Amino acid sequence: MALVTPATRALDAAGVAHELATYAYDPHAERVGLQAAEALGVPPDQVLKTLMVVADGKPACVILASDREVSMKKLAAALDAKAAEMMKPADAERITGYRVGGVSPFGQKRRAPVVLDAAALEKPRVYVNGGQRGLQARLAPAEIVRVLQAKVAAVSA
């Protein structure tokens, strides 16, 4: 597995202190983030999932704990939009440059607004996808806010 991806390059370029962790990605897992948490041996609320959404017809990114669900109503409000919905996987891959299951909020081909669920800031360190399936980057959640200029809002259901 290559440990250099657009995401890891973006983290390095931004001076983010992080550690990489690899695990055996299961393409048949019902919930990828929960499978990653189990494989890494950490609680699911420490592994954040990156979801691509469409808010009022525009792409956006939401990051939240792998054991939580996003409230589209709360997310739309956080993005000052009337409505939000999940992006189609093919569109997410085209816009981010990553394969579904390996979408990182860092180093995406096309920059989109980012919303970080407020609960993530309660953890000193969290995992986010490192830009490919089976690769996670462990970092302080405040770095997500700083580097991605993410809006922090309570968006989990």
N, C-alpha and C positions, 0 to 999 in steps of 0.2 A: 504494500500500500504506500502510495506517495504521501509524504507528510507535508509537502508544499502544494498549496492550493491558492486560488485567488483570495480566499478568506484568511489563510495564515499569512500571506504576503501583506494583506490589508492590516492585520493585527500588528505585524512587525513594523510596518511603515508608520503606524499611529503610536508606536511605543507602548503598546499594551503588554503588561506582564501576564503571561498565560502559559499553561502547560497543555500539551496534547495527550490525549488518551485514545487508544484504539480498542475496538471490540469487534466480535464476530456479528456482523449485521445479518439479521434474519429477514429476507425479502418477503416472507410469508407472515410476519408478525402483524397482528391486528392493529396494534398501536406502536409505531416505531419508537417514540420517545420512551414509553414504558419499557420496551424491550432493551433500549440503550441503558436505562437506569439499572435494570436488573443485571445486565451484562457487566456494567461498571461497578456494581455493588454499592450503589448510593441511593438515597431516597428519591422517588420520582419528582418531588418538588425542587430538586437541585438540578435536574436536567430540563432545560427549556427547549420547547419546540418552536420552530420558525414556520409560520403560516403566511402564505400569500393570499391576499384578499383583493376584492374590487370594491371600492367605496365611491359611490356616485360615478361609476364608469372609469375610475382611475385606480391604478395599482397601489397597494400599500402592503406593509409588512407588520405582522403582530407577533410578539414573542411572549410566551407564557409557559408556566410549568407543564410538564408532560402529562400530569395527572389531572389537569384542569381543562375545561372547555371554554371557548371564547363566546361571550355574549355579543352577537352581531349588533344588537341595539346599543350596548355600551360602547362598542368599538366605533360604530358610526358616529356617535356623539363625540367621542374623543378625537375623531378626524374631522369634525365639523361637517359631517355628511348626513344626508337623509337616510341612506341605506348602505349596508355592507353585506357582501356575500363571499363565500370561498371562491378563489380563482380556480379555473380549470387546470388540472395538472400540466397539460401541454403548454398552456400560457405561462404558468409559473416557471417551467423549465426554460422557455424561450426568453422570458424577461430577466430571470436571475442568472442564467448560464449554468445552473446546477440541476442535477437529477433529483426528482422527488425522493425523499428519504435522505438526501444529502444537501438540502438547501440551508445555507448559512445566511445570517443577516449581514455578514461582512463580505465585501468583495463581489457584490452582485453586479452584473453587467449594466443594469439600468437602476439607478438610485430611485428609491421610492420612500415615502414617509414611513417612519417606524414608530410603533407604539409598543412600549414595554409594560406588561402588567405590573402594577404597583407592588404586588406581593413578592416579586422577584428581588426587590431591594431589601427585603428582610433577611436575605441570605448573604453571608460574607463572600462566598464564591459559588458560582454556578457553572454548568456546562452548557455550551451552545454548539451547534453543528459546526464542524471545522471545514466544511466545503466538499465533503464526499461521504458516502455511506460508510459507517463504521469508524468515523473520526470525529472526536469531540474536543473542543477547546475549553479549558477551565480558566475562568477569569472572574474578576469582581464585577457585579452587575452594574455598578456605577460607570464602568468603562463602556458598557453598551450605550448608556445614555450619552456619555461624552463623545465617543467616536461617531456614533450614528445620529447624533442630535435627536435622540428618541424622545418622544413625548411619553411621560409616565402617567398612567391612568389605570383605575381598577376596571379591567375589561373581562375578567373571568366570570363565568356564569355561577 
